[in-house]
């Protein structure tokens, strides 16, 4: 490392004392930044992520602009899927679209394995460039979780209700188990390759798992999540879990061998802790609040910080990603406010 790494985010993720509350934002790289939009006029997401210098620039931009305490690698959760035989295209205004959706055990059996050095070397090169030369804050790597990846692979794209995914899970339990096993192994390989390249933490996004109830989560999903986090524990790297609309799963996540439970805006931090969440917590401002007047933002943020700081191990974030309409100046002001307010309270 050419620069000494600022470690407030890592300490908070490990549940240790910090001088102030660290902050980063999901989807902070891109989306609302004019510099990013200018790049997107020339290049697709796929093209940006395949050019390490350009991808590193996009990843580092919010660190420079907002003074956040961690960078998050700019890429899509679909990144490793083509390597295992999934024909995926990111369509503007729609999201990932898959032309060969999975409908049978035969389709699952055909899925290959990820060879990171061969299949996603551009991702690893981007991480090395950032962590060896450019960043003075930790870099968060990430992966989609098996359920969320499977939902795209079975539905053929985004879904509002996940009916096909649930039907597959209920009606073809053996095929589902094999799909979870294959995707679980891929997630572990993918995350380990990011850590070995220099990532300081890993966040697993199970964006759509809130569509399941607790009983189905325990039966069909939790075993593979146990395996993923158990396999990644040996890397001694903070592990974060995040989903949307999944407040009912907070205690399930808390019992997994991970470090940080990410909450969306539906479950207040105090309630999560009262329920029995004992691990470090990340969250959880509703990103829509960023469009409100500053006095409203400040009031909501104070409430979250006051709850979060009741114990060590708190990382401020949004409950979901930054969206394009958000003014970058608001994110910069918000970061300063979180730092200053929390430092004063902790002093």
N, C-alpha and C positions, 0 to 999 in steps of 0.2 A: 504494500500500500504506500502510495506516495504521500498520502495525507493521513493524519490521525483521525480515526473515525469517531464521530460524536455518538455517544452510546445511550442517550436518554431513552430512546424508543426501545432498545434491547432490554435495558434495566426494567422498564415498566412491563414489558412482555413477560419478564421472568418474575414479576410480582415484587420487585425490589423498590426501595425508596428512590424518589427522583426529586430534583429541585423545582421542577415545573412539570406540567402535564404535556407529554409529547403529542404531536398531531400530524396526521397525514390524511389524505382524502382518496377514497376509492375513485378510480377514473380521473385522477388529478392530471395525468399525462394526456394531453389532447382535449378533445371535446369542446371546451369553452375558450381555449387560447387562440387568439388571432394568428399567431405564428404557426400553430399547428394546422389551422384551417387553410392557410396559404400552402402548406406542404401537401395537404390532402387534395388540393386542386390539381396537383401534378402527379401524386402517387396514391395508390390504394393502400389500405391497411396491410395487405399481403406484401406489397412492394416495400413499404416502410420497414416492416419487421425483418425482411430479408436483407436489408442494408444496415449492418451493425452501426456505422457512424451516424446515420440518420436516425435510427431507432434509439441510440444512446442520447442523441440530442433531444428527442421528444421526451424521453424518460427523465432527463435531468432538468428540463425547462421549468417544471413546477417547483423544484428545489430552489432554483435560482430566483424565481419570481415570487414565491409565497413564503420561503424560509421554513418549509416543512421539515420534520425531523426524520423522515425516511422517504426514499424514492420507491416507486413500484414499477416493475418492469412493464414497458409498453408492449403488449401483445394481446392476443385473443385466446379464450379458453379452448378454441378449436385447433390451435397450433399443432399439437402432436397427432391429431387424428388422421390426416392424410397418410402418414407413415405406417399406420396399421391397416390401411385399406379403405378408409372412409372418404368418399368423394364429396368434399365440402367446399362451398363457395360463400363468401360473405357478400350478401346483396344489400346495396344501399337502401335504407329505409325499411328493410325487413329483418336483416340479421343473417345468421348462418342458415344456409339451405343445403340439404343433403339429397343427392339424386338417387342414392341406393339405400333407402331406409331398411333397417333390420326387421324382418318379420318371422324368422324361424331359427331353430337351433343351427341349421346349416349355415345361415348368415353369420351367426356368432362364431361358429367353429372356424370360419374362413379368416377371421380377424388376425392380423399379424402382431409382431412385437416391435416396440420402439428401440431403435439403436441411436441414442442421442448424438454421438460424435458424427454419425453418418447422416442421420435424418434431420436434425435441428441444430447443426453446427453454428448456423447464423445466430441462434438464440444464445448459445454459450459464448460466442465471440462478442456479442453485445454486452453480456454480463461482465466478461473479463475487461473489456474496454472501460466500462463504468467503474468497476470496483478497483481496478489496478491503476487507473489514471485520472478519473474525473470526479468521483463523488467523495464527499467528506461526511456523508450520512449513510446509514445502512440501506442496502437494496433489498426490497421484498420481492422474492420470486413467487410464482403462484401456479396453481393448476385448478381446472374444473374438477369437481368430485364425480365419482361414478354415476350417481343418479342423474345429475344434471346433464352430463355428457350422453348418457343412455337416452335421456328424454329427447335430445336433438336427433340422435341416431335412429330412434324408433319413429318419432313423429315426422321426421324429414325436415324439421325447422322449428321455429318458435311455436309454442302452444299456449292456449289460455286455460286449458283444463287437464291436459296430460292423460286423456282417456286411453289413447293407444298404448302409452307407456304402462299405465296401471293394468290394462287388460293383458298385456304381455307378461307382466310380473305375476299376475294372479293365475293366468291360464297356462303359462309355460315356465313353471318355477325352476326346472332344471336348466333351461336355456338362460333364464334370468341369472341364476347362480353362476353359470359359466361366464356370462357377460360381466357381472360384477367382479369376478376373479380376474378376468383379462384386463378390465379397465383399472382395477385396483393395482395390479402389477405395473401397468403403464404409468399410473400416477406416481408410484414410488420411484420408478426409474427416472421419470421426468423431473420430479422434485429433487432427487439426489444429484442429478446432473447439474441442476441450477445451483445447488449448494456447493458442489465441488468446483463450479466455475467462479464462485465468489458471492452468491446471494447470502445475506445474513439472517433471513427469516423466510418462512414459506406460509402463504395463506391459501387455504383450500376453499374455493367458492362452490358451495352447493346451492346455487342461486334458487333453484325451483323445488327443493326438497320439502318446502313448507306445504306442498300439495298433498303430502302424506300425513296420516295420523300417527300417533306415537306407537301404537301396536305394530302397524305396518313398517314403520321406521326400524323398530327393534328386530323384526323378523327378516326384512329384505335388504336393509341398508347398513345397520349398525355393525354387523360382523366384518364387512369389508372396510368400514371406517376404522374399526379397532385395529385391523391388520395394517392399514396404511400408516396410521400414527405410531403404532408400535414399531414398524420397520423404520420410520423416519426418526424415532427417538435417539437412535445411535449416532445421529449426525450432530447432536447437541446444539440444535438450532431452534429458536422459538417457532412454534407451530400455532397458527391461527385458523379458526373455523368461522366461516361466515355464510349466512343464507338470508333470504328475504321472505318475510311472512312466515317465519319459522319459530316464533316465540315459544310455542308449545314444545319445541325440541331443545330448549336451552339447557335443561337438566340432563338430557341425553348427551349433549356435547360436553357438558361439564364432567361427565363420568368417563370420557374418552382420554387417552394418554396424550393430551395436547396442553398448550400453555395459555391460550387466549380464546375466550368465547366472544365472538363478534355478535352484537345485537343490532337489529334494525330499530326504527323509531317507534314500533308498536309496543315494545316492552320497556318501561322505565328501568334504569339501572338499579335503583333502590329495590324495585319489585323483584328484579332478577336475583339480587343478593338475598332478599328476604325468602325467596323460593328455595334458595340453597346453592346458588352459583357461587363457588368459592374460588374459582380461578381468576386470573386477570381478565378484565373486560375491555372491549373496544366498542366505541360507538358514541352517540347514536342519533345525531341531529337529522331530522327529516330534510333531505336535500331541497325540497320545495320551499322550506323556510328561507333559503338563500335568496329568494326573489322578493322577500318581504322587506319593509323599511328596517334600517339598522337597529333602531330601538327594540324592535320585535326580535330580531336575530339575537341581540345581546341578552335579552331577557331569557330566551330559550336556552342559550348556551350556558348562562350562569347556572340555570337549574340543573343542566346535565353535569356541569363541572362540580357543583356542590354535592351532587349524589355520587359522582365518580370518585371524588377525592376522599370519600368516607374511609377508604382503605387504599393501601398501596396496590399497584398493578392496574393502572387505568390509562388507556390510550384514547384520545379524542379523535373521532372520525364522524363521517356521515353514516346514516343507516343504509344507504345505497350509494350509487355513483353520482358524481357531478354530471349534470346534463348541460347541453350546449348553450342554453339561455343564461347561464350563470355568469355574472361579471367577474373576471379575474381579480379586479381590485377588491371585491368583497371577500374573496378567499384569502387574499394577502392581509386584509384588515382583520379577518377572523383569526388567522394564525397568530398574529401579534396579540390579539385580545386574549386568546387561550393561554399563551405563554405568560403574559403580564398578570392576568387575573389569578392564574394558578400559582405563579411564583409568589405573589403577594400573600395569598392564602396559606401557602406552605411555609412562609418565612417565620 
